[in-house]
């Protein structure tokens, strides 16, 4: 409470201090109404009392150290410097007026010395004010210029020199008067520099709407008002006017105190350019040179003026020297910013700028995007040093293959780009063919030659108004088309691009679907395809197959989205949906008196996920018979991580789940897996089924596989059966079960039950007849 009361008290009195100072200043014309000595004594006494009061208040503000809110936090140092300068001003007025009061008639003494002490004190406060303003500029414009102080000192010297030129009759009346005049000039110069600085800072930083800036500007203008008072102190009204001038300085102290108490207006930093400070240095340089020219033409040059102007010109020249140096550094940095450090060619930023510039000119151009094949393998095997030298060799080889007006850039890693304009753009595909053949050979550390090849994508600006980012994207699409086809040159194709964009849209849709459990159940449908025993054509099981009921594209088969599920890391969501829906339908079939197996495909990559066993345990809690659930695993699943896959499969078998080796015969190590995996079923891939009638070797393989399966107590199931002849041949070869479109395509849950009833009815009435869906 006491602290709040103190703050309120200081604020209340500070609000009235400028008014008192202004009234004091306005009383100057009334000097004729009172005796001269009484007027001077009264004004000097009031100034002393006001100076003591303002100095006390300033110390209170400094100790309080301002309110630390968000807007003012970065400005605390600004106001510390400004308040310190105000404190020095108050002390200077007190010292000057005290000297004048103690010995008003002594010469040289009180009045003259008091004026000199006062002006020296005011000039001493100038650096504190200037430092505060410099910090304010740095806070508000983010522009930190080491030459700020040099600019301020140079400007001060020039103004003092000009003041000496405009008023010269002070050198004949003694050293005391000389220094009295010079102190006054210094005070005026400080006021000019400070006022100009605060106005420039307000303009650069957008502080025009901040009342604090205008209060500070008014305070900095006080020394200029002081210049209106005569610099020559004498008896009577002159002493009164000098005291009134010092009262104006006290107004400046009060204005600084008021500004320090006002809340800051929070606003964003407004960045300023380096040219902002260069303009000030240019002004100082021009003014200093003009003064030197004036001195050179004068018959009796003033050495003080010449010295001050010369020093100011040297300081401004140093500022311009630093500008030239900064520009040279900037030019070198810009060149480095547009150049790849390793290869010396243009970098991505330079290529983007060149593409945008060429497109803005409306010139025909072609962009070739190059990716090195097998580079990562070489880099990983031989190290980055070998890889870097290989990239340098490749760059030199590429340079020889492009026209002189073409631009080669390294975009990053092992990716390059070539920009061709004019006639070079017309010959873009020929250039692309040469780049493909421009593989670079480099002797590695062990003496083995390394050779890389390039996949090149070609795109043209064949659409008016095409932006540069679109051209880069098209070249990227064409390059990946080349890589997917095994290397060479890929040309941009809008139809293929649309398909790729559609796949990207599907991936984003899939991410959203899998993040919403209710939407997963709504859009991810589970279809079932029957599995039929060959000797009596009875349905013994069904394979669960995923379908995506997309709101825009309709029903999508697994070929459209399974790879996306795998790549997006969403296989766990899909597998959980498939297993739980399979359990739901198994219970439904069992309630109708049907004992059917249900088979579910497990992704090769998902076999390594611990969550798979957690999902299976959750399914087991639904009171199912795990022996009726067949987990279909491809040989690819074994190859990803054989030991981990085998451990997961054994864990599933221990839980009672049946294991099927899917797509049997398409891998390379099938027999070894048969010995390690506790499988109950082999599933022959459809590629064998389609050739079995016309290829005796295929038929022999299927027959031999059946014998192996039976010797290992496994059943042999064949997929992809589409005609009666193939079905009969499979029976002759010893196959046990089959599935395929001969019996039925995958069906929804309700359609599968309806088909099953028709099939069973047909078998009961005419055994051996396959019933189409």
KASULBEL-V380369 format. One record per residue. N is the residue number from 0. PHI is phi in radians with two decimals (NA if undefined). BURIAL is 1 if it has 16 or more other ideal C-beta (glycine too) atoms within 10 Angstrom, else 0. Layout:
# KASULBEL-V380369
N;PHI;BURIAL
N;PHI;BURIAL
This chain:
# KASULBEL-V380369
0;NA;0
1;-1.10;0
2;-1.11;0
3;-1.10;0
4;-1.16;0
5;-1.11;0
6;-1.09;0
7;-1.11;0
8;-1.13;0
9;-1.11;1
10;-1.11;0
11;-1.10;0
12;-1.27;1
13;-1.07;1
14;-1.12;0
15;-1.70;0
16;-1.09;1
17;-1.05;1
18;-1.10;0
19;-1.10;1
20;-1.13;1
21;-1.20;0
22;-1.08;0
23;-1.07;1
24;-1.19;1
25;-1.18;0
26;-1.38;1
27;-0.98;1
28;-1.09;0
29;-1.42;0
30;-1.06;1
31;-1.24;0
32;-1.46;0
33;-2.19;0
34;-1.04;0
35;-1.02;1
36;-1.11;0
37;-1.11;0
38;-1.09;1
39;-1.12;1
40;-1.10;1
41;-1.08;1
42;-1.14;1
43;-1.14;1
44;-1.16;0
45;-1.08;1
46;-1.05;1
47;-1.07;1
48;-1.09;0
49;-1.15;1
50;-1.13;1
51;-1.08;0
52;-1.11;1
53;-1.14;1
54;-1.10;1
55;-1.11;0
56;-1.09;1
57;-1.11;1
58;-1.11;0
59;-1.06;1
60;-1.12;1
61;-1.13;1
62;-1.20;0
63;-1.16;0
64;1.04;0
65;1.20;1
66;-1.37;0
67;-1.69;0
68;-1.61;0
69;-1.07;0
70;-1.19;0
71;-1.62;1
72;-0.96;0
73;-1.37;0
74;-1.81;1
75;-1.03;0
76;-1.13;0
77;-1.02;1
78;-1.34;1
79;-1.10;1
80;-1.15;1
81;-1.13;1
82;-1.21;1
83;-1.10;1
84;-1.08;1
85;-1.10;1
86;-1.10;1
87;-1.11;1
88;-1.06;1
89;-1.06;1
90;-1.14;1
91;-1.12;1
92;-1.10;1
93;-1.07;1
94;-1.15;1
95;-1.15;1
96;-1.20;1
97;-1.13;1
98;-1.10;1
99;-1.17;1
100;-1.22;1
101;-1.25;0
102;-2.49;0
103;-1.21;1
104;-1.83;0
105;-1.36;0
106;-2.36;0
107;-1.34;0
108;-2.92;0
109;-0.85;1
110;-1.12;1
111;-1.17;1
112;-1.12;1
113;-1.07;1
114;-1.14;1
115;-1.15;1
116;-1.03;1
117;-1.08;1
118;-1.18;1
119;-1.09;1
120;-1.10;1
121;-1.12;1
122;-1.12;1
123;-1.10;1
124;-1.22;1
125;-0.95;1
126;-1.03;1
127;-1.18;1
128;-1.06;1
129;-1.13;1
130;-1.12;1
131;-1.08;1
132;-1.16;1
133;-1.07;1
134;-1.14;1
135;-1.10;1
136;-1.11;1
137;-1.18;1
138;-1.19;1
139;-1.55;1
140;-2.09;1
141;1.01;0
142;-1.94;1
143;-1.82;0
144;-2.03;1
145;-1.07;0
146;-1.55;1
147;-1.00;1
148;-1.11;0
149;-1.09;1
150;-1.09;1
151;-1.12;1
152;-1.12;1
153;-1.11;1
154;-1.10;1
155;-1.08;1
156;-1.09;1
157;-1.12;1
158;-1.12;1
159;-1.08;1
160;-1.11;1
161;-1.13;1
162;-1.08;1
163;-1.13;1
164;-1.19;0
165;-1.33;0
166;-2.44;0
167;-1.92;0
168;-1.43;0
169;-1.85;1
170;-1.46;0
171;-1.62;0
172;-1.87;0
173;1.81;0
174;-1.16;0
175;-1.09;0
176;-1.19;1
177;-1.03;0
178;-1.23;0
179;-1.16;1
180;-1.18;1
181;-1.12;1
182;-1.13;1
183;-1.12;1
184;-1.10;1
185;-1.10;1
186;-1.14;1
187;-1.10;1
188;-1.08;1
189;-1.07;1
190;-1.10;1
191;-1.08;1
192;-1.12;1
193;-1.19;1
194;-1.12;1
195;-1.07;1
196;-1.13;1
197;-1.17;1
198;-1.20;1
199;-1.14;1
200;-1.12;1
201;-1.07;1
202;-1.24;0
203;-1.17;1
204;-1.75;1
205;1.24;1
206;-1.61;1
207;-1.07;0
208;-1.57;0
209;-1.67;1
210;-1.05;0
211;-1.05;1
212;-1.10;1
213;-1.28;1
214;-1.10;1
215;-1.14;1
216;-1.06;1
217;-1.10;1
218;-1.11;1
219;-1.22;1
220;-1.38;1
221;-1.04;1
222;-1.04;1
223;-1.24;1
224;-1.17;1
225;-1.05;1
226;-1.13;1
227;-1.16;0
228;-1.21;1
229;-1.15;0
230;-1.42;1
231;-1.65;0
232;-1.56;1
233;-2.54;0
234;-1.47;0
235;1.21;0
236;-0.96;1
237;-1.08;1
238;-1.11;1
239;-1.15;1
240;-1.18;1
241;-1.14;1
242;-1.14;1
243;-1.11;1
244;-1.06;1
245;-1.21;1
246;-1.10;1
247;-1.10;1
248;-1.13;1
249;-1.16;1
250;-1.07;1
251;-1.05;1
252;-1.07;1
253;-1.14;1
254;-1.12;1
255;-1.10;1
256;-1.10;1
257;-1.10;1
258;-1.10;1
259;-1.18;1
260;-1.54;1
261;-1.27;0
262;-1.18;0
263;-1.32;1
264;-1.62;0
265;-1.23;0
266;-2.63;0
267;-1.23;0
268;-1.17;0
269;-1.86;0
270;-1.05;0
271;-2.02;1
272;-1.52;0
273;-1.09;0
274;-1.04;0
275;-1.06;1
276;-1.45;1
277;-1.13;1
278;-1.06;0
279;-1.11;1
280;-1.12;1
281;-1.13;0
282;-1.07;1
283;-1.08;1
284;-1.11;1
285;-1.11;0
286;-1.09;1
287;-1.11;1
288;-1.13;1
289;-1.09;0
290;-1.12;1
291;-1.11;1
292;-1.11;0
293;-1.07;1
294;-1.19;1
295;-1.16;0
296;-1.50;0
297;-1.35;0
298;-1.26;0
299;-2.21;0
300;-1.15;0
301;-1.55;1
302;-1.14;0
303;-1.13;0
304;-1.10;1
305;-1.10;1
306;-1.11;0
307;-1.09;1
308;-1.15;1
309;-1.09;1
310;-1.10;1
311;-1.12;1
312;-1.12;1
313;-1.08;0
314;-1.10;1
315;-1.15;1
316;-1.12;1
317;-1.07;0
318;-1.06;1
319;-1.24;0
320;-1.08;0
321;-1.15;1
322;-1.12;1
323;-1.07;0
324;-1.11;0
325;-1.11;0
326;-1.14;0
327;-1.14;0
328;-1.12;0
329;-1.12;0
330;-1.11;0
331;-1.17;0
332;-1.14;0
333;-1.14;0
334;-1.10;0
335;-1.15;0
336;-1.20;0
337;-1.86;1
338;-2.19;1
339;-1.31;1
340;-1.14;0
341;-1.33;0
342;-1.78;1
343;1.45;0
344;-1.57;1
345;-1.12;1
346;-1.83;1
347;-1.06;1
348;-1.09;0
349;-1.10;1
350;-1.16;1
351;-1.08;1
352;-1.09;0
353;-1.15;1
354;-1.11;1
355;-1.08;0
356;-1.15;0
357;-1.13;1
358;-1.17;1
359;-1.13;0
360;-1.42;0
361;1.26;0
362;-1.47;0
363;-1.20;1
364;-2.59;1
365;-2.33;1
366;-2.01;1
367;-1.93;1
368;-1.85;1
369;-2.07;1
370;-2.25;1
371;-1.43;1
372;-1.53;1
373;1.25;0
374;-1.15;1
375;-1.05;0
376;-1.09;0
377;-1.14;1
378;-1.10;1
379;-1.24;0
380;-1.38;0
381;-1.82;1
382;1.76;0
383;-1.24;0
384;-1.10;0
385;-1.13;1
386;-1.08;1
387;-1.13;0
388;-1.17;1
389;-1.14;1
390;-1.11;1
391;-1.11;0
392;-1.16;1
393;-1.08;1
394;-1.05;1
395;-1.08;0
396;-1.17;1
397;-1.11;1
398;-1.01;0
399;-1.27;0
400;-1.74;1
401;-1.88;1
402;-1.10;0
403;-1.10;0
404;-1.57;0
405;-1.43;1
406;-1.96;1
407;-1.80;1
408;-2.41;1
409;-1.76;1
410;-1.43;1
411;2.51;0
412;1.05;0
413;-1.88;1
414;-1.94;1
415;-2.15;1
416;-2.53;1
417;-2.25;1
418;-1.84;1
419;-2.06;1
420;-2.19;1
421;1.11;0
422;-1.16;0
423;-1.09;1
424;-1.17;1
425;-1.19;0
426;-1.79;0
427;-1.12;1
428;-1.19;0
429;-1.16;0
430;-1.10;1
431;-1.07;1
432;-1.10;0
433;-1.18;1
434;-1.15;1
435;-1.08;1
436;-1.46;0
437;-1.56;1
438;-1.11;1
439;-1.72;1
440;-1.79;0
441;-2.46;1
442;-1.39;0
443;-1.36;0
444;-1.15;0
445;-1.67;0
446;1.48;0
447;-1.51;0
448;-1.28;0
449;-1.91;1
450;-2.34;0
451;-2.05;1
452;-2.17;1
453;-2.12;1
454;-1.84;1
455;-2.12;1
456;-1.88;1
457;-2.04;1
458;-2.39;1
459;-2.15;1
460;-1.53;1
461;-1.57;0
462;-2.03;0
463;-1.02;0
464;1.32;0
465;-1.15;0
466;-1.31;0
467;-1.10;1
468;-1.14;0
469;-1.23;0
470;-1.11;1
471;-1.10;1
472;-1.13;0
473;-1.14;1
474;-1.11;1
475;-1.13;1
476;-1.07;1
477;-1.13;1
478;-1.14;1
479;-1.19;1
480;-1.14;1
481;-1.13;1
482;-1.14;1
483;-1.17;0
484;-1.65;0
485;1.72;0
486;1.84;1
487;1.74;1
488;-1.88;1
489;-2.04;1
490;-1.83;1
491;-1.10;1
492;-2.25;0
493;-1.12;0
494;-1.16;0
495;-1.15;1
496;-1.12;1
497;-1.09;0
498;-1.14;0
499;-1.14;0
500;-1.16;0
501;-1.12;0
502;-1.15;0
503;-1.14;0
504;-1.10;0
505;-1.09;1
506;-1.09;1
507;-1.15;0
508;-1.09;1
509;-1.14;1
510;-1.04;0
511;-1.18;0
512;-1.04;1
513;-1.28;1
514;-1.52;0
515;-2.10;0
516;-0.95;0
517;-1.18;0
518;-1.29;0
519;-1.01;1
520;-1.13;0
521;-1.43;0
522;-1.79;1
523;-1.51;1
524;-1.66;1
525;-1.97;1
526;-1.82;1
527;-2.27;1
528;-2.01;1
529;-1.20;1
530;-2.00;1
531;-1.98;1
532;-1.30;0
533;-1.27;1
534;-1.26;0
535;-2.32;0
536;1.01;1
537;-1.42;0
538;-1.35;1
539;-1.97;1
540;-2.98;1
541;-2.66;1
542;-1.69;1
543;-1.44;1
544;-2.25;1
545;-1.46;1
546;-2.36;1
547;-1.97;1
548;-1.50;0
549;-1.37;1
550;-1.13;0
551;-1.85;0
552;-1.67;0
553;1.40;0
554;-1.40;0
555;-1.87;1
556;-1.37;0
557;-1.09;1
558;-1.11;0
559;-1.51;1
560;-2.45;1
561;-1.11;1
562;-1.09;0
563;-1.12;1
564;-1.04;1
565;-1.13;0
566;-1.19;0
567;-1.49;0
568;1.23;0
569;-1.89;1
570;-1.11;1
571;-1.11;1
572;-1.11;1
573;-1.16;1
574;-1.09;1
575;-1.09;1
576;-1.10;1
577;-1.13;1
578;-1.17;1
579;-1.24;1
580;-1.21;1
581;-1.10;1
582;-1.13;1
583;-1.07;0
584;-1.23;1
585;-1.09;1
586;-1.10;0
587;-1.13;0
588;-1.13;1
589;-1.12;0
590;-1.11;0
591;-1.61;0
592;1.51;0
593;-1.86;0
594;-1.76;0
595;-2.10;1
596;-1.32;1
597;-2.31;1
598;-1.87;1
599;-2.25;1
600;-1.33;1
601;-1.93;1
602;-1.12;1
603;-1.05;1
604;-1.22;0
605;-1.33;1
606;-1.09;1
607;-1.52;0
608;-1.58;1
609;-1.05;0
610;-1.16;0
611;-1.03;1
612;-1.16;0
613;-1.13;0
614;-1.13;1
615;-1.11;1
616;-1.09;0
617;-1.15;0
618;-1.17;1
619;-1.06;1
620;-1.21;0
621;-1.56;0
622;1.06;0
623;-1.92;1
624;-1.69;0
625;-1.07;1
626;-1.13;0
627;-1.55;1
628;-1.96;1
629;-1.81;1
630;-1.61;1
631;-1.52;1
632;-2.23;1
633;-1.45;1
634;-1.11;1
635;-1.06;1
636;-1.09;1
637;-1.25;1
638;-1.34;0
639;-1.06;0
640;-2.67;0
641;-0.95;0
642;-1.17;0
643;-1.16;0
644;-1.09;1
645;-1.10;1
646;-1.12;0
647;-1.13;1
648;-1.13;1
649;-1.12;0
650;-1.12;0
651;-1.17;1
652;-1.13;1
653;-1.12;0
654;-1.40;0
655;1.74;0
656;-1.28;1
657;-1.42;1
658;-2.07;1
659;-2.13;1
660;-1.61;1
661;-1.50;1
662;0.94;1
663;-1.10;1
664;1.75;1
665;-1.62;0
666;-1.61;1
667;-2.15;0
668;-2.34;0
669;-1.07;1
670;-1.10;0
671;-1.14;0
672;-1.20;1
673;-1.06;1
674;-1.40;0
675;-1.79;0
676;-1.75;1
677;-1.37;0
678;-1.48;1
679;-2.00;1
680;-2.64;1
681;-1.92;1
682;-2.09;1
683;-1.29;1
684;-1.23;1
685;-1.15;1
686;-1.11;0
687;-1.30;1
688;-1.07;1
689;-1.24;0
690;-1.86;1
691;-1.16;1
692;-1.43;0
693;-1.95;0
694;-2.32;0
695;-1.12;0
696;-1.15;0
697;-1.11;1
698;-1.07;1
699;-1.14;0
700;-1.11;1
701;-1.12;1
702;-1.11;1
703;-1.13;0
704;-1.10;1
705;-1.08;1
706;-1.11;0
707;-1.09;0
708;-1.03;1
709;-1.20;0
710;-1.16;0
711;-1.72;0
712;1.07;0
713;-2.07;1
714;-1.61;1
715;-1.97;1
716;-1.97;1
717;-2.01;1
718;-1.87;1
719;1.45;1
720;-1.41;1
721;-2.23;0
722;-2.58;0
723;-1.16;0
724;-1.11;0
725;-1.11;1
726;-1.05;1
727;-1.12;0
728;-1.12;1
729;-1.11;1
730;-1.10;0
731;-1.16;0
732;-1.46;1
733;1.64;1
734;-1.31;1
735;-1.68;1
736;-2.42;1
737;-2.62;1
738;-2.51;1
739;2.81;1
740;-1.23;0
741;-1.04;1
742;-1.56;1
743;-3.02;1
744;-1.29;0
745;-1.05;1
746;-2.19;1
747;-1.16;0
748;-1.05;1
749;-1.23;0
750;-1.15;0
751;-1.13;1
752;-1.13;1
753;-1.12;0
754;-1.11;1
755;-1.07;1
756;-1.15;0
757;-1.15;0
758;-1.14;1
759;-1.14;0
760;-1.12;0
761;-1.14;1
762;-1.15;1
763;-1.14;0
764;-1.55;0
765;-2.55;0
766;-0.97;0
767;1.57;0
768;-1.84;0
769;-1.45;0
770;-1.86;1
771;-1.25;0
772;-1.26;1
